[in-house]
């Protein structure tokens, strides 16, 4: 593991299809703060052909807000730290511990869009017709960008890397 992680509350939330939770800074000074990932569940057919449950087994992700929108909401956020998510096929009990310990710089649009610049592995969930990857759950690893539209459409552009189909790992 030992890789600098990226991301996110957003990771687990993205895999589940939700929006990242925002942690309030402990002080007005810029700095790193915990960005824990919540457990999530996805119904059969949404990501995999079967229902899945995700839960962090290692979660040392921190974030640092670099810039804010005029309303005070985060505009640019850096994420790093170790994250391993246990993804379980709830019907069979088969599971895979997905290392999502990448690092990312995430830009948040006021319209709900996101722009990710990533180094390392991140867990990405894609709904049917909502991305340039087929429906599924993936560990996308390498150097890449990911654009997420306000409607949740995800477009991953790889500079160098790979992707692992997590649904196939636990089928």
Secondary structure, DSSP 8 states (H G I E B T S, - for coil): -------HHHHHHHHHT--------SSSS---EE-----EEE-TTTSSSS-EEEEEEEE--EEEEEEE-TTS-EEEEEEES-EEEEEEETTT--EEEEE---EEEEEE-TTS-EEEEEES-EEEEE-TTSBSS-SEEEEEEEEEEEEE-TT--EEEEEEEEEEEEHHHH--
